[in-house]
Amino acid sequence: MKILLIVSAFNSLTQRVFCELRDMKHTVSVQFASSDEEMIQSVMEFEPDIIFCPYLKKYLPCELFLKTPTFILHPGIRGDRGHNALDHALRDGKKEWGVVILKADEEFDSGDIYAQVRFEMRDTYKASIYRNEVAEATSKALKIFLQNLNDKDYKPTPQLKNPMHLYLTQEERAIDWQKDSAKEIIKKINAGDSYPGVRDEFLGVECYLFGAWEEESLRGEPKEIIAKRDGAVCIGAIDSALWITHMQEAGRFKLPSTYVLKEKIKGVKEIRTPLVVEYGQKTFHEISSKAIGEVGYLYFNFHNGAMSSEQCIRLKYAYEYLVESCKVVVLMGGADFFSNGIHLNILEDSKKQGEDGWSNINAMNDLIKSILSTDDVITVASLGKNAGAGGVFLALACDYVITREGVVLNPHYKTLGLSGSEYHTYTLQKRVGETVADELLNKCLPISANRAFEIGMADKVYEDRNYFDKLDEFAQALAEDEERYSDFLYEKEEYISKNIDMIEQKKEQELKVMYSEFWDEESPFHKLRHEFVYKTCQIQTPQRLKEF
């Protein structure tokens, strides 16, 4: 079937739909919902069998859905209509939510429903629900929808014509620091994270708040900044305290809170945690671990998967610490992303962008070198969440790569004007060969976990339902088979000793190409990074997403 995706952005959910439809052998093209004329022209050129809109923030021209069957994904249950569906569900404390796929018509969110899937809500922030539960439910609903579409006897379910809920205003989202408990404050921030955030003011800085974490021991007066750690600030509430990791000044972009408040919090106490804390501790931390037998699991929960120079260095030290006590080390990534490579927002904020960019890529390379050169343990990358750019190649530095079904990978750099490093010219070609590697790097398209397995980028794909159990079973088997373990490490040590010079030469060549991309003021990286950080809407659909 020929399917045209009309979207407001090529976000993670759109990418998952794009990958899964292509894996099903459908012909898929993408059109951004920029102007009515461009959307109509795209339909005329592509002549799709159906139009599907997994992420749409504007009305479609009636010429589209009157001529071509058009379907909309709505992140809400039957009867839910209007914008901010997840925001309302979180604010109202819904225990169960879902997605529906409905037919487009003249009235917003009122068409017949062709598929619906429900899920249990977690106590977390909106973006995490969207990237996990909504994405998984969408995948299930998409398969049901396609089956129902091909069933001549299928009768869609009428939508309930409930009143449409409205946008939540900042007045409705506002925190009352003198009345709201820490949990109520976290709930309010969670309902607007990652967009639009909760507007507030700290030390004379008007900003929007993101990334709320519970704090179990520190205490302070309501709205008092009582501590800082790794870019986050700890703020007192009427009953306890909470951490806020990120803020966004009006008219700017999201940054770690200490980058926004700067010298205003110079005297605030820095309260450190150990390099690696126990997984699940109730305080703000980015790096944690747990051991199961002789397998160590290393978690690095960096906001949006971005890794600054300092975060790369801390993760390198944490990895090297864990290697000392384990036979197998599994890199787990974070709650929503494995990794997305270097930290573009911090680079955009920097007054020395060339210097800090160069520092960031070299810190990332030092981390990966440490993993590549480890010859006394077996390393496993767990791509249980999405990864992009340098984050993909961080995973490929490991001996084994395990993926979760439904994960989307973006193994390329060019859309940001970079050629990339992270030893990718060695690790990617070693796994998939030169031809496929060049295709991945130049076509700049996302791929699914299943596709990664097919081309040799991943060693296993496990289903979502019991992913960690299967991952642990795999890792424990590596540690327990003494003969196989010893043989593997012997061969690994021998290979590294013979090839380390070649591996380092490839990295140095990568950096030679990248140098001007960071330091040259005319480098397209600066413009593309600026547009990415400020979330500038693309006027035209990228040619790489069009199918003819």
C-alpha positions as CSV (number, residue, x, y, z in Angstrom):
1,M,0.0,0.0,0.0
2,K,1.1,3.6,-0.7
3,I,0.9,5.6,2.6
4,L,1.6,9.3,2.9
5,L,2.4,10.5,6.4
6,I,1.4,14.1,7.0
7,V,3.1,15.4,10.1
8,S,3.9,18.5,12.0
9,A,7.4,17.2,12.8
10,F,9.4,14.1,12.1
11,N,9.5,13.3,15.9
12,S,10.2,10.0,17.6
13,L,6.7,8.7,17.2
14,T,6.5,9.6,13.6
15,Q,9.9,7.9,13.0
16,R,8.6,4.7,14.7
17,V,5.5,4.7,12.5
18,F,7.7,5.4,9.4
19,C,10.1,2.5,10.2
20,E,7.3,0.0,11.0
21,L,5.4,0.7,7.9
22,R,8.5,0.3,5.8
23,D,9.4,-2.9,7.6
24,M,5.9,-4.1,6.6
25,K,6.9,-3.4,3.0
26,H,4.5,-0.5,2.5
27,T,5.7,2.4,0.3
28,V,5.9,5.4,2.6
29,S,6.4,9.1,1.9
30,V,6.4,12.0,4.4
31,Q,5.0,15.5,4.0
32,F,5.3,18.2,6.6
33,A,2.0,20.0,7.4
34,S,3.5,23.3,6.2
35,S,0.9,24.8,3.9
36,D,-2.3,23.6,2.4
37,E,-0.9,24.0,-1.1
38,E,2.1,21.9,-0.4
39,M,0.1,19.1,1.3
40,I,-2.3,19.0,-1.7
41,Q,0.5,19.0,-4.2
42,S,2.2,16.1,-2.3
43,V,-0.9,14.0,-2.5
44,M,-1.3,14.7,-6.2
45,E,2.3,13.7,-6.9
46,F,2.5,10.6,-4.6
47,E,-1.1,9.4,-5.1
48,P,-1.4,7.5,-1.8
49,D,-3.9,4.9,-1.0
50,I,-4.3,6.4,2.4
51,I,-3.0,9.4,4.4
52,F,-2.0,8.8,8.0
53,C,-1.2,11.5,10.5
54,P,0.7,10.2,13.6
55,Y,1.6,13.7,14.9
56,L,-0.4,16.7,13.6
57,K,-1.0,20.1,15.2
58,K,-3.1,21.8,12.6
59,Y,-6.3,21.2,10.6
60,L,-6.0,19.5,7.3
61,P,-7.6,21.0,4.2
62,C,-10.9,19.3,3.4
63,E,-9.7,18.6,-0.2
64,L,-7.4,15.9,1.3
65,F,-9.8,13.8,3.4
66,L,-12.7,14.2,1.0
67,K,-10.7,12.6,-1.8
68,T,-8.2,10.3,0.0
69,P,-9.1,8.2,3.1
70,T,-7.3,10.1,5.9
71,F,-6.7,8.9,9.4
72,I,-5.5,10.7,12.6
73,L,-3.7,9.3,15.6
74,H,-5.0,10.9,18.8
75,P,-3.2,10.3,22.1
76,G,-6.4,9.8,24.1
77,I,-9.2,7.4,24.7
78,R,-12.5,7.2,22.9
79,G,-14.4,10.4,23.7
80,D,-11.3,12.5,24.4
81,R,-11.1,15.4,22.0
82,G,-8.9,18.4,21.7
83,H,-5.3,19.5,22.3
84,N,-3.2,18.7,25.4
85,A,-4.7,15.3,25.7
86,L,-1.8,13.9,27.8
87,D,-1.5,17.1,29.8
88,H,-5.1,16.8,30.9
89,A,-4.8,13.1,31.6
90,L,-1.7,13.6,33.8
91,R,-3.2,16.7,35.6
92,D,-6.5,14.7,36.3
93,G,-4.6,11.7,37.6
94,K,-5.9,9.2,35.1
95,K,-4.8,5.7,35.9
96,E,-5.5,4.4,32.4
97,W,-5.2,6.1,29.1
98,G,-4.8,5.1,25.4
99,V,-4.6,6.1,21.8
100,V,-7.2,6.0,19.0
101,I,-6.9,6.1,15.2
102,L,-9.9,7.9,13.8
103,K,-11.0,9.0,10.3
104,A,-10.5,12.7,9.5
105,D,-13.6,14.7,8.8
106,E,-14.8,18.3,9.0
107,E,-15.1,18.3,12.8
108,F,-11.9,18.0,15.0
109,D,-11.3,14.6,16.6
110,S,-14.9,13.5,15.8
111,G,-14.4,10.8,13.1
112,D,-15.1,7.1,13.4
113,I,-12.5,5.1,15.3
114,Y,-10.7,2.3,13.4
115,A,-8.4,1.2,16.2
116,Q,-8.0,1.8,19.9
117,V,-5.5,0.6,22.5
118,R,-5.3,1.3,26.2
119,F,-2.4,1.3,28.6
120,E,-1.8,1.9,32.3
121,M,-0.4,5.3,33.3
122,R,2.9,5.6,35.1
123,D,3.7,8.3,37.7
124,T,6.1,10.1,35.5
125,Y,6.4,13.1,33.1
126,K,4.5,13.6,29.9
127,A,7.4,13.1,27.4
128,S,8.2,9.8,29.0
129,I,4.6,8.6,28.6
130,Y,4.6,9.8,25.0
131,R,7.9,8.1,24.1
132,N,7.1,4.8,25.8
133,E,3.4,4.0,26.5
134,V,2.0,6.1,23.7
135,A,4.6,4.9,21.2
136,E,4.0,1.2,22.1
137,A,0.2,1.7,22.0
138,T,0.5,3.4,18.6
139,S,2.5,0.5,17.2
140,K,-0.2,-2.0,18.4
141,A,-3.0,0.3,17.1
142,L,-1.3,0.7,13.7
143,K,-1.4,-3.0,13.2
144,I,-5.0,-3.3,14.3
145,F,-5.9,-0.4,12.0
146,L,-4.3,-1.9,8.9
147,Q,-6.1,-5.2,9.6
148,N,-9.5,-3.5,10.1
149,L,-8.9,-1.4,6.9
150,N,-8.5,-4.5,4.9
151,D,-11.6,-6.2,6.4
152,K,-14.6,-5.6,4.2
153,D,-16.9,-6.6,7.1
154,Y,-15.3,-4.3,9.7
155,K,-17.5,-1.5,11.1
156,P,-15.7,1.3,12.8
157,T,-16.7,2.6,16.3
158,P,-18.4,6.0,16.4
159,Q,-16.5,8.6,18.3
160,L,-18.3,10.0,21.4
161,K,-19.0,13.7,20.7
162,N,-17.9,15.0,24.0
163,P,-16.9,18.7,24.4
164,M,-13.3,19.4,23.3
165,H,-11.0,20.2,26.1
166,L,-9.0,23.4,25.7
167,Y,-5.3,24.2,25.9
168,L,-4.0,24.3,29.5
169,T,-2.9,27.9,30.2
170,Q,0.1,28.8,32.3
171,E,-2.3,30.1,35.0
172,E,-3.8,26.7,35.2
173,R,-0.4,25.1,35.4
174,A,1.1,27.5,37.9
175,I,2.8,26.4,41.1
176,D,1.7,27.9,44.5
177,W,4.9,27.4,46.5
178,Q,3.2,28.3,49.7
179,K,0.4,25.7,49.3
180,D,1.6,22.9,47.0
181,S,3.4,19.9,48.4
182,A,6.5,18.7,46.6
183,K,4.5,15.9,45.0
184,E,1.9,18.4,43.7
185,I,4.7,20.5,42.3
186,I,6.3,17.5,40.6
187,K,2.9,16.5,39.2
188,K,2.4,20.0,37.7
189,I,5.9,20.0,36.1
190,N,5.4,16.5,34.8
191,A,2.2,17.5,33.0
192,G,4.1,20.1,30.9
193,D,7.4,18.2,30.4
194,S,8.8,18.4,27.7
195,Y,6.5,21.1,26.5
196,P,5.4,23.8,27.3
197,G,6.9,23.6,30.9
198,V,5.6,25.5,33.9
199,R,6.3,29.2,33.9
200,D,7.9,30.6,37.1
201,E,10.5,33.0,38.3
202,F,13.7,32.4,40.2
203,L,16.1,35.1,41.5
204,G,14.7,37.5,39.0
205,V,14.9,35.1,36.0
206,E,11.6,34.4,34.3
207,C,11.8,30.8,33.1
208,Y,9.9,27.5,32.4
209,L,10.6,24.5,34.6
210,F,11.4,20.9,33.5
211,G,12.8,17.7,34.9
212,A,11.4,17.3,38.4
213,W,12.9,14.7,40.8
214,E,11.9,13.7,44.3
215,E,14.3,14.4,47.1
216,E,14.1,12.2,50.2
217,S,16.5,13.9,52.7
218,L,17.2,17.6,52.0
219,R,14.9,20.2,53.4
220,G,14.4,24.0,52.9
221,E,11.9,26.8,52.9
222,P,9.3,26.9,50.1
223,K,11.0,28.0,46.9
224,E,14.4,28.3,48.6
225,I,17.3,27.0,46.4
226,I,19.1,24.8,49.0
227,A,21.6,22.8,46.9
228,K,22.9,22.2,43.4
229,R,24.3,19.1,41.6
230,D,25.3,18.3,38.0
231,G,23.4,21.2,36.6
232,A,20.3,20.7,38.7
233,V,19.0,22.8,41.7
234,C,17.3,21.5,44.8
235,I,14.3,23.6,45.9
236,G,12.4,23.5,49.2
237,A,8.7,22.9,49.4
238,I,6.2,23.2,52.3
239,D,6.7,19.5,53.2
240,S,10.1,18.4,51.7
241,A,12.1,19.3,48.6
242,L,12.5,18.5,44.9
243,W,15.2,18.8,42.2
244,I,14.6,20.8,39.0
245,T,17.1,19.8,36.4
246,H,16.3,22.2,33.5
247,M,15.0,25.6,32.9
248,Q,14.2,27.7,29.8
249,E,14.4,31.4,29.8
250,A,11.7,33.1,27.9
251,G,12.7,33.4,24.2
252,R,15.7,31.0,24.7
253,F,16.1,27.2,24.9
254,K,16.2,24.5,27.5
255,L,19.4,24.3,29.6
256,P,20.5,22.7,32.9
257,S,19.2,24.9,35.7
258,T,22.6,26.1,36.9
259,Y,23.4,27.3,33.4
260,V,20.3,29.5,33.5
261,L,20.7,30.9,37.0
262,K,24.5,31.2,36.6
263,E,26.3,33.5,39.2
264,K,23.0,34.1,41.0
265,I,23.5,30.7,42.8
266,K,27.2,31.1,43.3
267,G,27.0,30.6,47.0
268,V,24.6,27.6,46.9
269,K,26.2,24.5,48.3
270,E,27.2,21.8,45.8
271,I,26.1,18.4,47.3
272,R,27.8,15.6,45.4
273,T,26.7,12.0,45.2
274,P,29.1,9.1,44.8
275,L,30.4,8.6,41.2
276,V,27.9,5.7,40.9
277,V,24.8,5.5,43.1
278,E,22.6,2.5,43.7
279,Y,19.9,2.3,41.0
280,G,16.5,3.6,42.2
281,Q,17.7,6.0,44.9
282,K,15.2,8.8,45.6
283,T,17.3,11.9,44.7
284,F,18.5,13.5,41.6
285,H,21.3,11.4,40.0
286,E,22.4,10.8,36.4
287,I,24.6,7.7,36.7
288,S,23.7,4.6,38.7
289,S,24.3,0.9,38.7
290,K,23.1,-2.4,40.0
291,A,24.8,-5.8,40.1
292,I,23.1,-9.2,39.4
293,G,25.6,-11.9,40.1
294,E,28.8,-11.0,38.2
295,V,26.9,-8.8,35.7
296,G,27.0,-5.0,36.3
297,Y,24.3,-2.8,34.8
298,L,25.3,0.8,34.2
299,Y,22.6,3.4,33.8
300,F,23.2,6.9,32.5
301,N,20.0,8.9,32.5
302,F,21.1,12.1,30.7
303,H,18.3,14.5,29.8
304,N,17.1,13.8,26.3
305,G,20.1,11.6,25.8
306,A,22.5,14.5,25.4
307,M,26.0,14.1,26.8
308,S,28.2,17.1,27.7
309,S,32.0,16.9,28.1
310,E,31.6,16.7,31.8
311,Q,28.9,13.9,31.6
312,C,31.1,11.9,29.2
313,I,34.0,12.1,31.7
314,R,31.9,11.1,34.6
315,L,30.5,8.2,32.6
316,K,34.0,7.0,31.6
317,Y,35.1,7.0,35.2
318,A,31.9,5.2,36.3
319,Y,32.4,2.6,33.6
320,E,36.0,2.0,34.5
321,Y,35.0,1.7,38.2
322,L,32.4,-1.0,37.3
323,V,34.8,-3.0,35.2
324,E,36.9,-3.6,38.3
325,S,34.2,-5.7,40.0
326,C,32.3,-7.4,37.1
327,K,32.8,-10.0,34.4
328,V,30.1,-8.5,32.1
329,V,29.2,-4.8,32.0
330,V,25.9,-3.8,30.3
331,L,25.4,-0.2,29.2
332,M,21.8,0.6,29.9
333,G,21.4,4.3,28.9
334,G,18.5,6.3,30.4
335,A,14.8,6.2,31.0
336,D,13.8,7.5,27.6
337,F,17.0,7.4,25.5
338,F,20.1,5.3,25.3
339,S,22.1,8.3,24.1
340,N,22.0,10.9,21.4
341,G,25.6,12.0,21.4
342,I,27.1,15.4,22.1
343,H,25.2,18.1,24.0
344,L,24.0,20.6,21.4
345,N,22.1,22.9,23.8
346,I,25.2,23.5,25.9
347,L,27.3,24.1,22.8
348,E,24.7,26.7,21.5
349,D,24.9,28.5,24.9
350,S,28.7,28.5,24.9
351,K,30.7,31.7,24.2
352,K,33.5,29.4,22.9
353,Q,31.5,27.1,20.7
354,G,34.5,25.8,18.7
355,E,36.5,25.0,21.8
356,D,33.6,23.5,23.7
357,G,32.4,21.5,20.7
358,W,35.9,20.1,20.3
359,S,36.1,19.3,24.0
360,N,32.7,17.5,23.8
361,I,33.6,15.2,20.9
362,N,37.0,14.4,22.4
363,A,35.4,13.5,25.7
364,M,32.9,11.3,23.9
365,N,35.8,9.6,22.1
366,D,37.7,9.1,25.3
367,L,34.7,7.3,26.8
368,I,34.4,5.1,23.7
369,K,38.1,4.4,23.6
370,S,37.9,3.1,27.2
371,I,35.1,0.7,26.1
372,L,36.8,-0.4,22.9
373,S,40.1,-1.1,24.7
374,T,38.6,-3.1,27.6
375,D,40.0,-6.6,27.2
376,D,39.3,-8.1,30.7
377,V,35.4,-8.0,30.6
378,I,32.7,-8.6,28.1
379,T,30.7,-5.5,27.2
380,V,27.1,-5.3,26.2
381,A,25.0,-2.4,24.9
382,S,21.4,-2.5,25.8
383,L,19.5,-0.4,23.2
384,G,16.3,-0.6,25.1
385,K,15.5,3.0,24.2
386,N,16.0,5.1,21.1
387,A,19.5,6.3,20.1
388,G,20.8,8.8,17.6
389,A,24.1,10.0,16.1
390,G,27.0,9.4,18.5
391,G,24.7,7.5,20.9
392,V,24.3,4.8,18.3
393,F,28.1,4.5,17.9
394,L,28.6,4.5,21.6
395,A,26.6,1.3,21.6
396,L,28.6,-0.2,18.7
397,A,31.7,0.1,20.8
398,C,30.5,-2.8,22.9
399,D,31.2,-6.5,22.1
400,Y,27.4,-7.2,21.9
401,V,24.5,-5.0,21.0
402,I,21.0,-6.0,22.2
403,T,17.9,-4.1,21.1
404,R,14.3,-3.9,22.2
405,E,11.6,-4.3,19.6
406,G,10.2,-0.9,18.7
407,V,13.4,1.0,19.3
408,V,14.3,3.6,16.6
409,L,18.0,4.3,15.7
410,N,19.4,7.2,13.8
411,P,22.9,6.1,12.8
412,H,23.9,9.3,11.0
413,Y,25.2,12.9,11.5
414,K,24.7,14.8,8.3
415,T,21.4,16.4,9.2
416,L,23.3,18.6,11.7
417,G,26.2,19.4,9.3
418,L,28.7,17.0,10.9
419,S,30.7,14.1,9.6
420,G,30.9,12.5,13.0
421,S,33.5,10.7,15.1
422,E,33.0,8.3,18.0
423,Y,35.1,5.7,16.1
424,H,32.1,5.1,13.7
425,T,34.3,4.6,10.7
426,Y,35.7,1.5,12.5
427,T,32.7,0.1,14.4
428,L,30.0,0.6,11.8
429,Q,32.0,-0.9,8.9
430,K,33.1,-3.8,11.1
431,R,29.5,-4.7,11.7
432,V,27.7,-3.9,8.4
433,G,30.3,-3.5,5.8
434,E,31.4,-0.4,3.8
435,T,28.4,-0.3,1.4
436,V,25.7,-0.5,4.1
437,A,27.6,1.9,6.3
438,D,27.8,4.5,3.6
439,E,24.1,4.1,2.9
440,L,23.2,4.6,6.6
441,L,25.4,7.7,6.9
442,N,24.3,9.3,3.7
443,K,20.6,8.5,3.4
444,C,20.0,9.8,7.0
445,L,16.9,7.8,7.6
446,P,15.9,6.2,10.9
447,I,15.9,2.4,11.1
448,S,14.0,0.0,13.4
449,A,15.6,-2.5,15.8
450,N,14.5,-5.3,13.5
451,R,16.3,-3.6,10.6
452,A,19.4,-3.1,12.7
453,F,19.4,-6.9,13.4
454,E,18.9,-7.7,9.7
455,I,22.0,-5.7,8.6
456,G,24.2,-6.9,11.5
457,M,24.2,-3.7,13.6
458,A,22.5,-5.6,16.5
459,D,23.0,-9.1,17.7
460,K,19.6,-9.8,19.3
461,V,16.1,-8.2,19.3
462,Y,13.9,-8.9,22.3
463,E,10.2,-8.1,22.6
464,D,9.2,-5.2,24.9
465,R,7.1,-7.3,27.4
466,N,10.0,-9.2,29.0
467,Y,13.0,-7.3,27.6
468,F,15.1,-7.0,30.8
469,D,14.6,-10.6,31.7
470,K,15.8,-11.7,28.3
471,L,18.7,-9.2,28.5
472,D,19.8,-10.5,31.9
473,E,19.5,-14.1,30.7
474,F,21.8,-13.3,27.8
475,A,24.4,-11.4,30.0
476,Q,24.3,-14.1,32.8
477,A,25.0,-16.8,30.2
478,L,28.1,-14.9,29.0
479,A,29.4,-14.7,32.6
480,E,28.6,-18.3,33.6
481,D,30.2,-20.2,30.6
482,E,33.8,-20.1,31.9
483,E,35.4,-21.7,28.9
484,R,33.6,-19.5,26.4
485,Y,34.2,-16.5,28.5
486,S,38.0,-17.1,28.6
487,D,38.2,-17.9,24.9
488,F,36.3,-14.7,24.1
489,L,38.6,-12.5,26.2
490,Y,41.7,-14.2,24.8
491,E,40.6,-13.5,21.2
492,K,39.5,-10.0,22.1
493,E,42.8,-9.1,23.8
494,E,44.7,-10.5,20.8
495,Y,42.6,-8.5,18.3
496,I,42.9,-5.2,20.2
497,S,46.7,-5.6,20.5
498,K,47.0,-6.2,16.8
499,N,44.6,-3.5,15.6
500,I,44.7,-0.7,18.2
501,D,46.9,1.5,15.9
502,M,44.5,1.1,13.0
503,I,41.5,1.9,15.3
504,E,43.2,5.0,16.6
505,Q,44.1,6.1,13.1
506,K,40.5,5.9,12.0
507,K,39.5,8.1,15.0
508,E,42.2,10.6,14.2
509,Q,41.0,10.9,10.6
510,E,37.5,11.4,11.8
511,L,38.7,14.3,14.0
512,K,40.7,15.8,11.2
513,V,37.5,16.1,9.1
514,M,35.5,17.4,12.1
515,Y,37.9,20.1,13.2
516,S,36.7,22.7,10.7
517,E,33.1,21.7,11.4
518,F,33.5,23.0,14.9
519,W,35.9,25.8,14.4
520,D,35.0,27.3,11.1
521,E,32.5,30.1,11.6
522,E,30.9,29.4,8.2
523,S,30.4,25.7,9.0
524,P,26.8,24.6,8.4
525,F,26.9,22.9,11.8
526,H,26.4,26.3,13.5
527,K,23.2,27.2,11.6
528,L,21.8,23.7,11.8
529,R,22.5,23.4,15.5
530,H,20.9,26.7,16.1
531,E,17.7,25.6,14.2
532,F,17.7,22.3,16.1
533,V,18.1,23.9,19.5
534,Y,15.5,26.6,18.9
535,K,13.2,24.1,17.4
536,T,12.8,26.1,14.2
537,C,10.0,24.7,12.1
538,Q,11.1,23.3,8.8
539,I,9.3,25.0,5.9
540,Q,10.0,22.3,3.4
541,T,9.9,18.5,3.8
542,P,13.4,17.1,3.6
543,Q,13.9,15.3,0.3
544,R,15.3,12.2,2.0
545,L,11.8,11.6,3.5
546,K,10.0,11.7,0.2
547,E,9.2,8.6,-1.8
548,F,8.4,8.7,-5.5
